[in-house]
């Protein structure tokens, strides 16, 4: 399956490149079992150390999974495989000062997504969005649950755009939000009422396939979200704002 890489430097990188190329070309499909470490050493003509280092790299990239006692398998790629590293980067690179950056990013990205959802949503998408709205309206859960339901509505709008790239762009940003939204719900008295009201307006426009109405409702919704976020930050001790 694989060819010897010879006596070159950085052998593990060459092993990584060949295996990754094979997976990307779909010569090895998700769930397929790779040869054992010993066989890989023989096929590539490298040491077990080089093979193990290569496998660790491929595993870290989410391309393979190593199951002790069972073997090495091509990983089933999911949206989490793609978005987890982005979310980790965002989480590690920012402190509380990222809060308004998140809101401003959403103001740029989400209005056209809502417009696209109005054009392209399916009946299944519509039912999911209606359920999201119902669940938010009738939720008597804590602030974390309200935050989760709030963000689920927005992510399902992204999915309703019927563009497979859009949720991958939005999801890492939204995964930064639960703590922010929980604090907003805890601080701003009418935050839930406002979310319910504007989600309803956005939903109505989407269901009517009113793209401009959905866009404008999302713009106003996120302007209010910015105001609520600023209010929440003002009510926090100064040490928590940075």
C-alpha positions in Angstrom: 0.0 0.0 0.0 2.8 2.4 0.9 6.3 2.8 -0.5 9.6 3.0 1.2 10.7 6.6 2.0 14.4 5.7 2.2 17.1 7.2 4.4 15.9 10.8 4.4 15.6 13.2 7.2 12.3 13.9 9.0 11.1 10.5 8.1 8.0 10.8 10.2 6.8 13.8 8.3 7.1 11.8 5.0 5.1 9.0 6.6 2.5 11.5 7.7 2.3 13.0 4.2 1.8 9.6 2.5 -0.8 8.4 4.8 -2.7 11.7 4.8 -2.6 11.7 1.0 -4.0 8.2 0.9 -6.9 9.2 3.3 -7.6 12.4 1.4 -7.8 10.6 -1.9 -10.3 8.2 -0.3 -8.2 5.2 -1.0 -8.7 4.6 2.7 -12.3 5.4 3.7 -13.5 6.4 7.2 -13.5 3.3 9.4 -10.9 1.5 7.3 -8.2 -0.3 9.3 -4.6 0.7 8.6 -1.7 -1.9 8.6 -0.1 -2.5 12.0 2.9 -0.5 13.2 5.2 -3.4 12.2 3.8 -3.6 8.7 3.9 0.2 8.3 7.6 0.1 9.3 8.3 -2.5 6.6 6.3 -0.7 3.9 7.9 2.7 4.6 11.3 1.3 5.4 11.6 3.3 8.6 12.0 2.7 12.3 9.1 2.1 14.7 9.9 5.4 16.3 9.3 7.3 13.0 6.0 5.4 12.5 4.8 6.0 16.0 5.6 9.7 15.8 3.7 9.9 12.4 0.7 8.2 13.9 0.6 10.6 16.9 0.6 13.5 14.4 -2.2 12.0 12.3 -4.2 11.3 15.4 -3.7 14.8 16.7 -5.0 16.1 13.3 -8.1 13.9 13.7 -7.4 11.8 10.7 -6.9 8.5 12.5 -7.9 6.9 15.8 -5.6 4.4 17.6 -7.6 1.8 19.5 -5.4 -0.2 21.9 -5.6 -3.9 21.2 -7.7 -3.3 18.1 -5.6 -1.3 15.6 -5.4 1.9 13.7 -8.4 3.2 11.9 -9.3 6.1 9.6 -11.3 8.6 11.7 -14.9 9.5 10.8 -14.7 13.2 10.2 -17.4 15.3 11.9 -18.0 19.0 12.2 -16.4 18.8 15.7 -13.2 17.4 14.1 -13.0 20.7 12.1 -14.3 23.2 14.7 -12.6 21.9 17.8 -9.1 23.2 16.9 -10.6 26.6 15.9 -12.6 26.8 19.2 -9.5 25.8 21.2 -7.5 28.5 19.5 -10.1 31.2 20.1 -10.5 30.1 23.7 -6.8 30.1 24.4 -5.9 33.3 22.6 -8.6 35.5 24.2 -9.6 36.6 27.7 -12.7 38.5 28.8 -11.8 41.2 26.3 -13.0 39.0 23.5 -16.6 39.4 24.5 -17.5 42.4 22.3 -15.3 41.0 19.5 -17.6 37.9 19.5 -20.7 40.2 19.2 -19.2 42.3 16.5 -18.2 39.2 14.5 -21.7 37.9 14.7 -23.0 41.2 13.5 -20.9 40.8 10.4 -21.7 37.2 9.8 -25.2 36.3 10.9 -27.5 38.8 9.1 -26.7 37.4 5.6 -26.9 33.9 7.0 -30.5 34.6 8.1 -31.3 36.0 4.6 -29.8 32.8 3.1 -31.9 30.6 5.5 -35.0 32.5 4.3 -34.3 31.6 0.7 -33.0 28.0 1.2 -34.6 26.4 4.3 -36.4 23.1 4.0 -39.5 22.0 5.8 -37.3 20.0 8.1 -35.3 23.2 8.9 -38.5 25.1 9.5 -39.8 22.5 12.0 -36.4 22.5 13.8 -36.4 26.3 14.1 -40.0 26.4 15.4 -39.1 23.8 18.0 -36.1 25.8 19.0 -38.3 28.9 19.5 -40.9 26.9 21.5 -38.2 25.4 23.7 -36.8 28.9 24.5 -40.2 30.4 25.2 -41.2 27.6 27.6 -37.8 27.0 29.2 -37.8 27.3 33.0 -34.2 26.2 33.1 -31.2 28.0 34.5 -29.2 30.7 32.7 -26.9 28.1 31.1 -29.9 26.3 29.6 -31.3 29.5 28.3 -28.0 30.3 26.7 -27.8 26.8 25.1 -31.3 27.2 23.6 -30.5 30.7 22.4 -27.4 29.6 20.6 -29.1 26.4 19.2 -31.6 28.6 17.4 -28.8 30.6 15.7 -26.8 27.5 14.7 -29.9 25.9 13.2 -30.4 29.1 11.2 -26.9 28.5 9.8 -27.8 25.0 9.0 -31.0 26.2 7.3 -28.9 28.2 4.9 -28.2 24.8 3.3 -24.6 25.7 2.8 -22.4 23.1 4.5 -19.5 25.6 5.1 -21.6 28.2 7.0 -22.1 26.1 10.3 -18.4 25.3 10.3 -17.6 29.0 10.3 -20.2 29.9 12.9 -19.9 27.1 15.4 -16.5 27.9 16.8 -17.6 31.5 17.5 -20.9 30.3 19.1 -19.0 27.9 21.3 -17.4 30.9 23.0 -20.8 32.4 23.8 -22.5 30.2 26.5 -20.6 31.9 29.4 -21.3 35.3 27.9 -25.0 34.7 27.4 -25.3 33.1 30.8 -23.9 36.3 32.4 -26.2 38.4 30.2 -29.3 36.5 31.3 -28.2 36.7 34.9 -27.6 40.5 34.6 -30.1 41.9 32.2 -33.7 41.7 33.5 -35.4 41.6 30.1 -32.8 39.6 28.2 -34.9 36.5 27.8 -38.0 38.5 26.7 -35.9 40.3 24.1 -34.4 37.1 22.8 -37.9 35.5 22.5 -39.3 38.6 20.7 -36.5 38.9 18.2 -36.1 35.2 17.6 -39.9 35.2 16.7 -39.4 38.1 14.3 -36.4 36.4 12.6 -38.3 33.1 12.5 -41.4 34.6 11.0 -39.4 36.3 8.2 -37.5 33.1 7.5 -40.7 31.0 7.3 -42.2 33.6 4.9 -39.0 33.4 2.8 -38.6 37.2 3.4 -34.8 37.4 3.1 -34.6 41.1 3.7 -36.9 40.9 6.7 -34.8 38.1 8.2 -31.6 40.1 7.6 -33.0 43.3 9.2 -34.4 41.4 12.2 -31.1 39.7 12.8 -29.3 43.1 12.5 -31.6 44.6 15.2 -31.4 41.5 17.4 -27.6 41.6 17.5 -27.6 45.4 18.1 -29.6 44.7 21.2 -27.3 41.8 22.1 -24.4 44.3 21.9 -26.2 46.7 24.3 -27.0 43.8 26.7 -23.4 42.6 26.6 -22.1 46.1 27.4 -24.5 46.3 30.3 -23.3 43.0 31.6 -19.7 44.1 31.4 -20.4 47.3 33.2 -21.9 45.3 36.1 -18.8 43.2 36.5 -15.8 43.9 38.6 -13.1 45.6 36.5 -10.7 42.6 37.0 -13.2 40.4 35.0 -13.4 42.7 32.0 -9.9 42.1 30.7 
